[in-house]
Amino acid sequence: MNVKFLWELCCEIRASAPPEFWTASVDELERAYNGIGPEDWPEWVRKFISILLRPFAAAALIHDYEFSREYKSYGMFTDANIRLAVNVAKFAVFDHRPILIPYGVAAGLLCQFFGYQAYKNGKLREVAK
């Protein structure tokens, strides 16, 4: 999915993000965004999950950006997961699909309980041009 489009959606709903997200280059966002799911999942699984959870794509962009930053702490990890839940809820309301709100909360909790290793290992990846 086009990260510039996702970034514009984030702007439109005033998504919650760290301040530096708003000034990140498209290249940096492309290098951070891997779809939905941790980097160590097979690519076909991430693609499949990303299709299923397409309404969460813009929220995942912010989440992936946070997971790719160099400086990391458990507090920043928790903030990223709270933001994920909040942003999914915002997108659900924006998209007139409030039924998706519990899925956002579940995604944030799953990341919090099972995603710390992926967070610690997260980094910007090389993107083929």
Backbone as XML, in Angstrom:
<?xml version="1.0"?>
<chain id="A" units="angstrom">
  <residue number="1" name="MET">
    <atom name="N" x="0.851" y="-1.172" z="0.000"/>
    <atom name="CA" x="0.000" y="0.000" z="0.000"/>
    <atom name="C" x="0.904" y="1.245" z="0.000"/>
  </residue>
  <residue number="2" name="ASN">
    <atom name="N" x="0.472" y="2.271" z="-0.655"/>
    <atom name="CA" x="1.234" y="3.502" z="-0.821"/>
    <atom name="C" x="1.354" y="4.244" z="0.518"/>
  </residue>
  <residue number="3" name="VAL">
    <atom name="N" x="2.578" y="4.405" z="1.020"/>
    <atom name="CA" x="2.758" y="5.032" z="2.330"/>
    <atom name="C" x="2.389" y="6.511" z="2.319"/>
  </residue>
  <residue number="4" name="LYS">
    <atom name="N" x="2.556" y="7.180" z="1.202"/>
    <atom name="CA" x="2.168" y="8.594" z="1.129"/>
    <atom name="C" x="0.660" y="8.714" z="1.336"/>
  </residue>
  <residue number="5" name="PHE">
    <atom name="N" x="-0.105" y="7.840" z="0.708"/>
    <atom name="CA" x="-1.556" y="7.811" z="0.884"/>
    <atom name="C" x="-1.917" y="7.514" z="2.340"/>
  </residue>
  <residue number="6" name="LEU">
    <atom name="N" x="-1.244" y="6.533" z="2.940"/>
    <atom name="CA" x="-1.509" y="6.182" z="4.342"/>
    <atom name="C" x="-1.171" y="7.348" z="5.259"/>
  </residue>
  <residue number="7" name="TRP">
    <atom name="N" x="-0.038" y="8.027" z="4.984"/>
    <atom name="CA" x="0.368" y="9.184" z="5.779"/>
    <atom name="C" x="-0.694" y="10.281" z="5.685"/>
  </residue>
  <residue number="8" name="GLU">
    <atom name="N" x="-1.230" y="10.511" z="4.487"/>
    <atom name="CA" x="-2.279" y="11.520" z="4.303"/>
    <atom name="C" x="-3.551" y="11.154" z="5.075"/>
  </residue>
  <residue number="9" name="LEU">
    <atom name="N" x="-3.874" y="9.854" z="5.110"/>
    <atom name="CA" x="-5.021" y="9.412" z="5.927"/>
    <atom name="C" x="-4.764" y="9.705" z="7.405"/>
  </residue>
  <residue number="10" name="CYS">
    <atom name="N" x="-3.548" y="9.458" z="7.842"/>
    <atom name="CA" x="-3.189" y="9.742" z="9.235"/>
    <atom name="C" x="-3.390" y="11.224" z="9.535"/>
  </residue>
  <residue number="11" name="CYS">
    <atom name="N" x="-2.988" y="12.070" z="8.603"/>
    <atom name="CA" x="-3.183" y="13.522" z="8.768"/>
    <atom name="C" x="-4.666" y="13.852" z="8.839"/>
  </residue>
  <residue number="12" name="GLU">
    <atom name="N" x="-5.435" y="13.251" z="7.948"/>
    <atom name="CA" x="-6.862" y="13.561" z="7.855"/>
    <atom name="C" x="-7.612" y="13.265" z="9.148"/>
  </residue>
  <residue number="13" name="ILE">
    <atom name="N" x="-7.265" y="12.174" z="9.807"/>
    <atom name="CA" x="-7.995" y="11.841" z="11.044"/>
    <atom name="C" x="-7.280" y="12.335" z="12.298"/>
  </residue>
  <residue number="14" name="ARG">
    <atom name="N" x="-6.163" y="13.027" z="12.081"/>
    <atom name="CA" x="-5.344" y="13.492" z="13.205"/>
    <atom name="C" x="-4.944" y="12.317" z="14.107"/>
  </residue>
  <residue number="15" name="ALA">
    <atom name="N" x="-4.347" y="11.333" z="13.468"/>
    <atom name="CA" x="-3.911" y="10.134" z="14.187"/>
    <atom name="C" x="-2.881" y="10.498" z="15.250"/>
  </residue>
  <residue number="16" name="SER">
    <atom name="N" x="-2.800" y="9.665" z="16.251"/>
    <atom name="CA" x="-1.812" y="9.829" z="17.307"/>
    <atom name="C" x="-0.491" y="9.243" z="16.816"/>
  </residue>
  <residue number="17" name="ALA">
    <atom name="N" x="0.564" y="10.052" z="16.862"/>
    <atom name="CA" x="1.885" y="9.598" z="16.396"/>
    <atom name="C" x="2.958" y="10.420" z="17.100"/>
  </residue>
  <residue number="18" name="PRO">
    <atom name="N" x="4.174" y="9.868" z="17.183"/>
    <atom name="CA" x="5.263" y="10.673" z="17.738"/>
    <atom name="C" x="5.523" y="11.856" z="16.805"/>
  </residue>
  <residue number="19" name="PRO">
    <atom name="N" x="5.956" y="12.987" z="17.326"/>
    <atom name="CA" x="6.134" y="14.195" z="16.504"/>
    <atom name="C" x="6.995" y="13.980" z="15.257"/>
  </residue>
  <residue number="20" name="GLU">
    <atom name="N" x="8.050" y="13.186" z="15.368"/>
    <atom name="CA" x="8.950" y="13.005" z="14.221"/>
    <atom name="C" x="8.315" y="12.216" z="13.074"/>
  </residue>
  <residue number="21" name="PHE">
    <atom name="N" x="7.223" y="11.491" z="13.344"/>
    <atom name="CA" x="6.510" y="10.785" z="12.270"/>
    <atom name="C" x="6.030" y="11.766" z="11.205"/>
  </residue>
  <residue number="22" name="TRP">
    <atom name="N" x="5.569" y="12.931" z="11.645"/>
    <atom name="CA" x="4.962" y="13.897" z="10.719"/>
    <atom name="C" x="5.986" y="14.530" z="9.785"/>
  </residue>
  <residue number="23" name="THR">
    <atom name="N" x="7.252" y="14.458" z="10.123"/>
    <atom name="CA" x="8.282" y="15.039" z="9.264"/>
    <atom name="C" x="9.162" y="13.971" z="8.617"/>
  </residue>
  <residue number="24" name="ALA">
    <atom name="N" x="8.850" y="12.712" z="8.818"/>
    <atom name="CA" x="9.633" y="11.623" z="8.221"/>
    <atom name="C" x="9.476" y="11.654" z="6.700"/>
  </residue>
  <residue number="25" name="SER">
    <atom name="N" x="10.531" y="11.288" z="6.014"/>
    <atom name="CA" x="10.480" y="11.247" z="4.545"/>
    <atom name="C" x="9.673" y="10.028" z="4.087"/>
  </residue>
  <residue number="26" name="VAL">
    <atom name="N" x="9.191" y="10.094" z="2.863"/>
    <atom name="CA" x="8.469" y="8.963" z="2.284"/>
    <atom name="C" x="9.390" y="7.742" z="2.247"/>
  </residue>
  <residue number="27" name="ASP">
    <atom name="N" x="10.662" y="7.963" z="1.912"/>
    <atom name="CA" x="11.624" y="6.863" z="1.884"/>
    <atom name="C" x="11.739" y="6.193" z="3.257"/>
  </residue>
  <residue number="28" name="GLU">
    <atom name="N" x="11.831" y="6.987" z="4.299"/>
    <atom name="CA" x="11.936" y="6.430" z="5.652"/>
    <atom name="C" x="10.676" y="5.655" z="6.019"/>
  </residue>
  <residue number="29" name="LEU">
    <atom name="N" x="9.512" y="6.182" z="5.661"/>
    <atom name="CA" x="8.254" y="5.484" z="5.950"/>
    <atom name="C" x="8.161" y="4.177" z="5.168"/>
  </residue>
  <residue number="30" name="GLU">
    <atom name="N" x="8.594" y="4.197" z="3.913"/>
    <atom name="CA" x="8.590" y="2.965" z="3.112"/>
    <atom name="C" x="9.511" y="1.918" z="3.715"/>
  </residue>
  <residue number="31" name="ARG">
    <atom name="N" x="10.632" y="2.356" z="4.236"/>
    <atom name="CA" x="11.588" y="1.429" z="4.843"/>
    <atom name="C" x="11.080" y="0.884" z="6.180"/>
  </residue>
  <residue number="32" name="ALA">
    <atom name="N" x="10.219" y="1.633" z="6.845"/>
    <atom name="CA" x="9.674" y="1.191" z="8.135"/>
    <atom name="C" x="8.465" y="0.276" z="7.950"/>
  </residue>
  <residue number="33" name="TYR">
    <atom name="N" x="7.627" y="0.564" z="6.960"/>
    <atom name="CA" x="6.330" y="-0.126" z="6.812"/>
    <atom name="C" x="6.499" y="-1.488" z="6.153"/>
  </residue>
  <residue number="34" name="ASN">
    <atom name="N" x="6.007" y="-2.520" z="6.815"/>
    <atom name="CA" x="6.070" y="-3.865" z="6.249"/>
    <atom name="C" x="4.691" y="-4.498" z="6.127"/>
  </residue>
  <residue number="35" name="GLY">
    <atom name="N" x="3.639" y="-3.697" z="6.229"/>
    <atom name="CA" x="2.297" y="-4.257" z="6.256"/>
    <atom name="C" x="1.943" y="-4.553" z="7.707"/>
  </residue>
  <residue number="36" name="ILE">
    <atom name="N" x="1.044" y="-5.457" z="7.901"/>
    <atom name="CA" x="0.598" y="-5.779" z="9.264"/>
    <atom name="C" x="1.214" y="-7.102" z="9.692"/>
  </residue>
  <residue number="37" name="GLY">
    <atom name="N" x="1.889" y="-7.069" z="10.814"/>
    <atom name="CA" x="2.533" y="-8.268" z="11.356"/>
    <atom name="C" x="4.026" y="-8.050" z="11.505"/>
  </residue>
  <residue number="38" name="PRO">
    <atom name="N" x="4.657" y="-8.837" z="12.372"/>
    <atom name="CA" x="6.094" y="-8.670" z="12.623"/>
    <atom name="C" x="6.951" y="-9.086" z="11.425"/>
  </residue>
  <residue number="39" name="GLU">
    <atom name="N" x="8.114" y="-8.506" z="11.351"/>
    <atom name="CA" x="9.049" y="-8.755" z="10.248"/>
    <atom name="C" x="9.436" y="-10.226" z="10.133"/>
  </residue>
  <residue number="40" name="ASP">
    <atom name="N" x="9.455" y="-10.960" z="11.260"/>
    <atom name="CA" x="9.899" y="-12.356" z="11.185"/>
    <atom name="C" x="8.810" y="-13.317" z="10.702"/>
  </residue>
  <residue number="41" name="TRP">
    <atom name="N" x="7.582" y="-12.826" z="10.476"/>
    <atom name="CA" x="6.553" y="-13.660" z="9.845"/>
    <atom name="C" x="6.904" y="-13.810" z="8.373"/>
  </residue>
  <residue number="42" name="PRO">
    <atom name="N" x="6.571" y="-14.938" z="7.764"/>
    <atom name="CA" x="6.783" y="-15.063" z="6.315"/>
    <atom name="C" x="6.019" y="-13.949" z="5.578"/>
  </residue>
  <residue number="43" name="GLU">
    <atom name="N" x="6.604" y="-13.485" z="4.481"/>
    <atom name="CA" x="6.002" y="-12.367" z="3.740"/>
    <atom name="C" x="4.575" y="-12.675" z="3.302"/>
  </residue>
  <residue number="44" name="TRP">
    <atom name="N" x="4.307" y="-13.925" z="2.881"/>
    <atom name="CA" x="2.956" y="-14.266" z="2.413"/>
    <atom name="C" x="1.937" y="-14.155" z="3.547"/>
  </residue>
  <residue number="45" name="VAL">
    <atom name="N" x="2.353" y="-14.449" z="4.784"/>
    <atom name="CA" x="1.444" y="-14.337" z="5.931"/>
    <atom name="C" x="1.136" y="-12.865" z="6.199"/>
  </residue>
  <residue number="46" name="ARG">
    <atom name="N" x="2.182" y="-12.017" z="6.178"/>
    <atom name="CA" x="1.963" y="-10.574" z="6.382"/>
    <atom name="C" x="1.061" y="-9.997" z="5.302"/>
  </residue>
  <residue number="47" name="LYS">
    <atom name="N" x="1.272" y="-10.431" z="4.052"/>
    <atom name="CA" x="0.426" y="-9.932" z="2.955"/>
    <atom name="C" x="-1.029" y="-10.345" z="3.170"/>
  </residue>
  <residue number="48" name="PHE">
    <atom name="N" x="-1.240" y="-11.600" z="3.556"/>
    <atom name="CA" x="-2.593" y="-12.109" z="3.795"/>
    <atom name="C" x="-3.263" y="-11.351" z="4.946"/>
  </residue>
  <residue number="49" name="ILE">
    <atom name="N" x="-2.548" y="-11.206" z="6.049"/>
    <atom name="CA" x="-3.084" y="-10.478" z="7.207"/>
    <atom name="C" x="-3.334" y="-9.014" z="6.846"/>
  </residue>
  <residue number="50" name="SER">
    <atom name="N" x="-2.430" y="-8.428" z="6.063"/>
    <atom name="CA" x="-2.591" y="-7.028" z="5.654"/>
    <atom name="C" x="-3.851" y="-6.837" z="4.810"/>
  </residue>
  <residue number="51" name="ILE">
    <atom name="N" x="-4.186" y="-7.823" z="3.995"/>
    <atom name="CA" x="-5.425" y="-7.748" z="3.206"/>
    <atom name="C" x="-6.631" y="-7.866" z="4.134"/>
  </residue>
  <residue number="52" name="LEU">
    <atom name="N" x="-6.593" y="-8.820" z="5.050"/>
    <atom name="CA" x="-7.705" y="-9.004" z="5.992"/>
    <atom name="C" x="-7.925" y="-7.775" z="6.862"/>
  </residue>
  <residue number="53" name="LEU">
    <atom name="N" x="-6.843" y="-7.155" z="7.287"/>
    <atom name="CA" x="-6.922" y="-6.029" z="8.217"/>
    <atom name="C" x="-6.631" y="-4.700" z="7.511"/>
  </residue>
  <residue number="54" name="ARG">
    <atom name="N" x="-6.977" y="-4.614" z="6.254"/>
    <atom name="CA" x="-6.711" y="-3.415" z="5.451"/>
    <atom name="C" x="-7.173" y="-2.114" z="6.116"/>
  </residue>
  <residue number="55" name="PRO">
    <atom name="N" x="-8.329" y="-2.096" z="6.810"/>
    <atom name="CA" x="-8.730" y="-0.839" z="7.463"/>
    <atom name="C" x="-7.723" y="-0.349" z="8.512"/>
  </residue>
  <residue number="56" name="PHE">
    <atom name="N" x="-6.813" y="-1.214" z="8.947"/>
    <atom name="CA" x="-5.831" y="-0.833" z="9.957"/>
    <atom name="C" x="-4.508" y="-0.374" z="9.344"/>
  </residue>
  <residue number="57" name="ALA">
    <atom name="N" x="-4.404" y="-0.322" z="8.028"/>
    <atom name="CA" x="-3.118" y="-0.082" z="7.362"/>
    <atom name="C" x="-2.458" y="1.223" z="7.788"/>
  </residue>
  <residue number="58" name="ALA">
    <atom name="N" x="-3.203" y="2.312" z="7.856"/>
    <atom name="CA" x="-2.591" y="3.592" z="8.234"/>
    <atom name="C" x="-2.138" y="3.569" z="9.695"/>
  </residue>
  <residue number="59" name="ALA">
    <atom name="N" x="-2.915" y="2.932" z="10.559"/>
    <atom name="CA" x="-2.505" y="2.797" z="11.959"/>
    <atom name="C" x="-1.237" y="1.941" z="12.045"/>
  </residue>
  <residue number="60" name="ALA">
    <atom name="N" x="-1.148" y="0.927" z="11.193"/>
    <atom name="CA" x="0.040" y="0.071" z="11.175"/>
    <atom name="C" x="1.273" y="0.833" z="10.687"/>
  </residue>
  <residue number="61" name="LEU">
    <atom name="N" x="1.084" y="1.810" z="9.793"/>
    <atom name="CA" x="2.216" y="2.620" z="9.328"/>
    <atom name="C" x="2.879" y="3.329" z="10.510"/>
  </residue>
  <residue number="62" name="ILE">
    <atom name="N" x="2.068" y="3.963" z="11.344"/>
    <atom name="CA" x="2.617" y="4.654" z="12.515"/>
    <atom name="C" x="3.288" y="3.641" z="13.445"/>
  </residue>
  <residue number="63" name="HIS">
    <atom name="N" x="2.626" y="2.527" z="13.664"/>
    <atom name="CA" x="3.153" y="1.483" z="14.546"/>
    <atom name="C" x="4.492" y="0.963" z="14.018"/>
  </residue>
  <residue number="64" name="ASP">
    <atom name="N" x="4.571" y="0.676" z="12.726"/>
    <atom name="CA" x="5.822" y="0.191" z="12.141"/>
    <atom name="C" x="6.917" y="1.251" z="12.241"/>
  </residue>
  <residue number="65" name="TYR">
    <atom name="N" x="6.537" y="2.505" z="12.025"/>
    <atom name="CA" x="7.514" y="3.587" z="12.154"/>
    <atom name="C" x="8.089" y="3.591" z="13.573"/>
  </residue>
  <residue number="66" name="GLU">
    <atom name="N" x="7.224" y="3.477" z="14.559"/>
    <atom name="CA" x="7.702" y="3.483" z="15.947"/>
    <atom name="C" x="8.594" y="2.276" z="16.233"/>
  </residue>
  <residue number="67" name="PHE">
    <atom name="N" x="8.281" y="1.131" z="15.644"/>
    <atom name="CA" x="9.081" y="-0.067" z="15.862"/>
    <atom name="C" x="10.437" y="0.028" z="15.162"/>
  </residue>
  <residue number="68" name="SER">
    <atom name="N" x="10.574" y="0.916" z="14.183"/>
    <atom name="CA" x="11.820" y="1.007" z="13.424"/>
    <atom name="C" x="12.804" y="2.038" z="13.976"/>
  </residue>
  <residue number="69" name="ARG">
    <atom name="N" x="12.385" y="2.809" z="14.961"/>
    <atom name="CA" x="13.271" y="3.854" z="15.489"/>
    <atom name="C" x="14.471" y="3.243" z="16.203"/>
  </residue>
  <residue number="70" name="GLU">
    <atom name="N" x="15.579" y="3.986" z="16.171"/>
    <atom name="CA" x="16.806" y="3.487" z="16.777"/>
    <atom name="C" x="16.736" y="3.409" z="18.296"/>
  </residue>
  <residue number="71" name="TYR">
    <atom name="N" x="16.339" y="4.499" z="18.935"/>
    <atom name="CA" x="16.250" y="4.509" z="20.404"/>
    <atom name="C" x="14.964" y="3.812" z="20.825"/>
  </residue>
  <residue number="72" name="LYS">
    <atom name="N" x="15.075" y="2.865" z="21.744"/>
    <atom name="CA" x="13.913" y="2.085" z="22.175"/>
    <atom name="C" x="13.905" y="1.936" z="23.691"/>
  </residue>
  <residue number="73" name="SER">
    <atom name="N" x="12.689" y="1.879" z="24.238"/>
    <atom name="CA" x="12.518" y="1.598" z="25.658"/>
    <atom name="C" x="11.186" y="0.873" z="25.819"/>
  </residue>
  <residue number="74" name="TYR">
    <atom name="N" x="11.018" y="0.234" z="26.960"/>
    <atom name="CA" x="9.755" y="-0.465" z="27.185"/>
    <atom name="C" x="8.588" y="0.530" z="27.227"/>
  </residue>
  <residue number="75" name="GLY">
    <atom name="N" x="8.829" y="1.713" z="27.753"/>
    <atom name="CA" x="7.791" y="2.744" z="27.775"/>
    <atom name="C" x="7.382" y="3.176" z="26.375"/>
  </residue>
  <residue number="76" name="MET">
    <atom name="N" x="8.367" y="3.336" z="25.482"/>
    <atom name="CA" x="8.058" y="3.709" z="24.095"/>
    <atom name="C" x="7.311" y="2.580" z="23.393"/>
  </residue>
  <residue number="77" name="PHE">
    <atom name="N" x="7.652" y="1.343" z="23.697"/>
    <atom name="CA" x="6.957" y="0.170" z="23.162"/>
    <atom name="C" x="5.486" y="0.203" z="23.585"/>
  </residue>
  <residue number="78" name="THR">
    <atom name="N" x="5.255" y="0.463" z="24.856"/>
    <atom name="CA" x="3.880" y="0.537" z="25.369"/>
    <atom name="C" x="3.128" y="1.686" z="24.719"/>
  </residue>
  <residue number="79" name="ASP">
    <atom name="N" x="3.773" y="2.840" z="24.580"/>
    <atom name="CA" x="3.139" y="3.978" z="23.906"/>
    <atom name="C" x="2.725" y="3.610" z="22.483"/>
  </residue>
  <residue number="80" name="ALA">
    <atom name="N" x="3.604" y="2.914" z="21.760"/>
    <atom name="CA" x="3.305" y="2.523" z="20.375"/>
    <atom name="C" x="2.073" y="1.630" z="20.308"/>
  </residue>
  <residue number="81" name="ASN">
    <atom name="N" x="1.940" y="0.723" z="21.266"/>
    <atom name="CA" x="0.805" y="-0.193" z="21.263"/>
    <atom name="C" x="-0.497" y="0.493" z="21.677"/>
  </residue>
  <residue number="82" name="ILE">
    <atom name="N" x="-0.405" y="1.438" z="22.593"/>
    <atom name="CA" x="-1.588" y="2.227" z="22.954"/>
    <atom name="C" x="-2.027" y="3.053" z="21.756"/>
  </residue>
  <residue number="83" name="ARG">
    <atom name="N" x="-1.046" y="3.673" z="21.081"/>
    <atom name="CA" x="-1.370" y="4.463" z="19.881"/>
    <atom name="C" x="-2.026" y="3.602" z="18.814"/>
  </residue>
  <residue number="84" name="LEU">
    <atom name="N" x="-1.543" y="2.373" z="18.656"/>
    <atom name="CA" x="-2.144" y="1.473" z="17.664"/>
    <atom name="C" x="-3.627" y="1.287" z="17.954"/>
  </residue>
  <residue number="85" name="ALA">
    <atom name="N" x="-3.958" y="0.981" z="19.198"/>
    <atom name="CA" x="-5.361" y="0.777" z="19.576"/>
    <atom name="C" x="-6.181" y="2.049" z="19.365"/>
  </residue>
  <residue number="86" name="VAL">
    <atom name="N" x="-5.643" y="3.181" z="19.777"/>
    <atom name="CA" x="-6.348" y="4.463" z="19.631"/>
    <atom name="C" x="-6.559" y="4.788" z="18.155"/>
  </residue>
  <residue number="87" name="ASN">
    <atom name="N" x="-5.521" y="4.604" z="17.349"/>
    <atom name="CA" x="-5.629" y="4.941" z="15.935"/>
    <atom name="C" x="-6.577" y="4.023" z="15.185"/>
  </residue>
  <residue number="88" name="VAL">
    <atom name="N" x="-6.588" y="2.743" z="15.522"/>
    <atom name="CA" x="-7.560" y="1.845" z="14.883"/>
    <atom name="C" x="-8.974" y="2.309" z="15.227"/>
  </residue>
  <residue number="89" name="ALA">
    <atom name="N" x="-9.195" y="2.705" z="16.467"/>
    <atom name="CA" x="-10.513" y="3.212" z="16.861"/>
    <atom name="C" x="-10.861" y="4.480" z="16.072"/>
  </residue>
  <residue number="90" name="LYS">
    <atom name="N" x="-9.909" y="5.378" z="15.916"/>
    <atom name="CA" x="-10.156" y="6.608" z="15.145"/>
    <atom name="C" x="-10.503" y="6.283" z="13.695"/>
  </residue>
  <residue number="91" name="PHE">
    <atom name="N" x="-9.754" y="5.372" z="13.080"/>
    <atom name="CA" x="-10.041" y="4.995" z="11.692"/>
    <atom name="C" x="-11.386" y="4.288" z="11.576"/>
  </residue>
  <residue number="92" name="ALA">
    <atom name="N" x="-11.734" y="3.478" z="12.554"/>
    <atom name="CA" x="-13.027" y="2.788" z="12.533"/>
    <atom name="C" x="-14.171" y="3.799" z="12.564"/>
  </residue>
  <residue number="93" name="VAL">
    <atom name="N" x="-14.057" y="4.802" z="13.412"/>
    <atom name="CA" x="-15.092" y="5.839" z="13.495"/>
    <atom name="C" x="-15.109" y="6.656" z="12.199"/>
  </residue>
  <residue number="94" name="PHE">
    <atom name="N" x="-13.921" y="7.031" z="11.712"/>
    <atom name="CA" x="-13.808" y="7.797" z="10.477"/>
    <atom name="C" x="-14.451" y="7.051" z="9.304"/>
  </residue>
  <residue number="95" name="ASP">
    <atom name="N" x="-14.263" y="5.738" z="9.287"/>
    <atom name="CA" x="-14.769" y="4.884" z="8.203"/>
    <atom name="C" x="-16.204" y="4.416" z="8.457"/>
  </residue>
  <residue number="96" name="HIS">
    <atom name="N" x="-16.844" y="4.946" z="9.496"/>
    <atom name="CA" x="-18.221" y="4.571" z="9.877"/>
    <atom name="C" x="-18.349" y="3.062" z="10.113"/>
  </residue>
  <residue number="97" name="ARG">
    <atom name="N" x="-17.324" y="2.492" z="10.744"/>
    <atom name="CA" x="-17.317" y="1.060" z="11.065"/>
    <atom name="C" x="-16.886" y="0.858" z="12.505"/>
  </residue>
  <residue number="98" name="PRO">
    <atom name="N" x="-17.667" y="1.391" z="13.456"/>
    <atom name="CA" x="-17.250" y="1.279" z="14.861"/>
    <atom name="C" x="-17.145" y="-0.170" z="15.342"/>
  </residue>
  <residue number="99" name="ILE">
    <atom name="N" x="-17.711" y="-1.094" z="14.604"/>
    <atom name="CA" x="-17.603" y="-2.507" z="14.982"/>
    <atom name="C" x="-16.136" y="-2.958" z="15.007"/>
  </residue>
  <residue number="100" name="LEU">
    <atom name="N" x="-15.248" y="-2.214" z="14.319"/>
    <atom name="CA" x="-13.830" y="-2.572" z="14.271"/>
    <atom name="C" x="-13.051" y="-2.132" z="15.506"/>
  </residue>
  <residue number="101" name="ILE">
    <atom name="N" x="-13.648" y="-1.291" z="16.344"/>
    <atom name="CA" x="-12.929" y="-0.770" z="17.514"/>
    <atom name="C" x="-12.373" y="-1.880" z="18.408"/>
  </residue>
  <residue number="102" name="PRO">
    <atom name="N" x="-13.139" y="-2.912" z="18.733"/>
    <atom name="CA" x="-12.563" y="-3.973" z="19.580"/>
    <atom name="C" x="-11.358" y="-4.665" z="18.944"/>
  </residue>
  <residue number="103" name="TYR">
    <atom name="N" x="-11.323" y="-4.721" z="17.614"/>
    <atom name="CA" x="-10.180" y="-5.341" z="16.945"/>
    <atom name="C" x="-8.919" y="-4.504" z="17.145"/>
  </residue>
  <residue number="104" name="GLY">
    <atom name="N" x="-9.091" y="-3.198" z="17.180"/>
    <atom name="CA" x="-7.951" y="-2.320" z="17.451"/>
    <atom name="C" x="-7.411" y="-2.517" z="18.844"/>
  </residue>
  <residue number="105" name="VAL">
    <atom name="N" x="-8.313" y="-2.634" z="19.794"/>
    <atom name="CA" x="-7.906" y="-2.882" z="21.180"/>
    <atom name="C" x="-7.193" y="-4.237" z="21.264"/>
  </residue>
  <residue number="106" name="ALA">
    <atom name="N" x="-7.752" y="-5.238" z="20.594"/>
    <atom name="CA" x="-7.127" y="-6.564" z="20.595"/>
    <atom name="C" x="-5.742" y="-6.518" z="19.949"/>
  </residue>
  <residue number="107" name="ALA">
    <atom name="N" x="-5.604" y="-5.778" z="18.839"/>
    <atom name="CA" x="-4.304" y="-5.675" z="18.165"/>
    <atom name="C" x="-3.274" y="-5.037" z="19.094"/>
  </residue>
  <residue number="108" name="GLY">
    <atom name="N" x="-3.669" y="-3.966" z="19.764"/>
    <atom name="CA" x="-2.751" y="-3.306" z="20.699"/>
    <atom name="C" x="-2.337" y="-4.225" z="21.837"/>
  </residue>
  <residue number="109" name="LEU">
    <atom name="N" x="-3.294" y="-4.967" z="22.374"/>
    <atom name="CA" x="-2.983" y="-5.891" z="23.473"/>
    <atom name="C" x="-2.097" y="-7.042" z="23.007"/>
  </residue>
  <residue number="110" name="LEU">
    <atom name="N" x="-2.391" y="-7.599" z="21.833"/>
    <atom name="CA" x="-1.558" y="-8.693" z="21.309"/>
    <atom name="C" x="-0.115" y="-8.223" z="21.109"/>
  </residue>
  <residue number="111" name="CYS">
    <atom name="N" x="0.028" y="-7.031" z="20.557"/>
    <atom name="CA" x="1.378" y="-6.490" z="20.378"/>
    <atom name="C" x="2.064" y="-6.277" z="21.723"/>
  </residue>
  <residue number="112" name="GLN">
    <atom name="N" x="1.310" y="-5.790" z="22.698"/>
    <atom name="CA" x="1.894" y="-5.528" z="24.017"/>
    <atom name="C" x="2.360" y="-6.819" z="24.686"/>
  </residue>
  <residue number="113" name="PHE">
    <atom name="N" x="1.542" y="-7.858" z="24.592"/>
    <atom name="CA" x="1.866" y="-9.106" z="25.287"/>
    <atom name="C" x="2.864" y="-9.979" z="24.540"/>
  </residue>
  <residue number="114" name="PHE">
    <atom name="N" x="2.883" y="-9.881" z="23.194"/>
    <atom name="CA" x="3.713" y="-10.813" z="22.427"/>
    <atom name="C" x="4.702" y="-10.139" z="21.482"/>
  </residue>
  <residue number="115" name="GLY">
    <atom name="N" x="4.752" y="-8.811" z="21.455"/>
    <atom name="CA" x="5.539" y="-8.142" z="20.437"/>
    <atom name="C" x="6.823" y="-7.477" z="20.875"/>
  </residue>
  <residue number="116" name="TYR">
    <atom name="N" x="7.237" y="-7.639" z="22.125"/>
    <atom name="CA" x="8.418" y="-6.906" z="22.579"/>
    <atom name="C" x="9.686" y="-7.324" z="21.834"/>
  </residue>
  <residue number="117" name="GLN">
    <atom name="N" x="9.829" y="-8.594" z="21.539"/>
    <atom name="CA" x="11.009" y="-9.053" z="20.801"/>
    <atom name="C" x="11.042" y="-8.431" z="19.406"/>
  </residue>
  <residue number="118" name="ALA">
    <atom name="N" x="9.886" y="-8.387" z="18.735"/>
    <atom name="CA" x="9.820" y="-7.754" z="17.406"/>
    <atom name="C" x="10.161" y="-6.272" z="17.512"/>
  </residue>
  <residue number="119" name="TYR">
    <atom name="N" x="9.708" y="-5.628" z="18.576"/>
    <atom name="CA" x="10.019" y="-4.212" z="18.797"/>
    <atom name="C" x="11.527" y="-4.015" z="18.972"/>
  </residue>
  <residue number="120" name="LYS">
    <atom name="N" x="12.137" y="-4.841" z="19.825"/>
    <atom name="CA" x="13.568" y="-4.699" z="20.080"/>
    <atom name="C" x="14.391" y="-4.925" z="18.813"/>
  </residue>
  <residue number="121" name="ASN">
    <atom name="N" x="13.914" y="-5.808" z="17.931"/>
    <atom name="CA" x="14.655" y="-6.136" z="16.712"/>
    <atom name="C" x="14.270" y="-5.264" z="15.522"/>
  </residue>
  <residue number="122" name="GLY">
    <atom name="N" x="13.240" y="-4.441" z="15.658"/>
    <atom name="CA" x="12.751" y="-3.639" z="14.543"/>
    <atom name="C" x="13.779" y="-2.623" z="14.080"/>
  </residue>
  <residue number="123" name="LYS">
    <atom name="N" x="13.865" y="-2.470" z="12.772"/>
    <atom name="CA" x="14.788" y="-1.490" z="12.189"/>
    <atom name="C" x="14.282" y="-1.147" z="10.797"/>
  </residue>
  <residue number="124" name="LEU">
    <atom name="N" x="14.856" y="-0.086" z="10.242"/>
    <atom name="CA" x="14.541" y="0.266" z="8.862"/>
    <atom name="C" x="15.127" y="-0.798" z="7.954"/>
  </residue>
  <residue number="125" name="ARG">
    <atom name="N" x="14.380" y="-1.187" z="6.949"/>
    <atom name="CA" x="14.865" y="-2.203" z="6.031"/>
    <atom name="C" x="15.186" y="-1.562" z="4.687"/>
  </residue>
  <residue number="126" name="GLU">
    <atom name="N" x="15.905" y="-2.291" z="3.869"/>
    <atom name="CA" x="16.210" y="-1.800" z="2.517"/>
    <atom name="C" x="14.996" y="-2.091" z="1.634"/>
  </residue>
  <residue number="127" name="VAL">
    <atom name="N" x="14.647" y="-1.131" z="0.806"/>
    <atom name="CA" x="13.503" y="-1.283" z="-0.087"/>
    <atom name="C" x="14.012" y="-1.226" z="-1.513"/>
  </residue>
  <residue number="128" name="ALA">
    <atom name="N" x="13.666" y="-2.251" z="-2.305"/>
    <atom name="CA" x="14.067" y="-2.268" z="-3.706"/>
    <atom name="C" x="13.322" y="-1.173" z="-4.460"/>
  </residue>
  <residue number="129" name="LYS">
    <atom name="N" x="14.033" y="-0.421" z="-5.228"/>
    <atom name="CA" x="13.413" y="0.675" z="-6.005"/>
    <atom name="C" x="13.152" y="0.223" z="-7.422"/>
  </residue>
</chain>
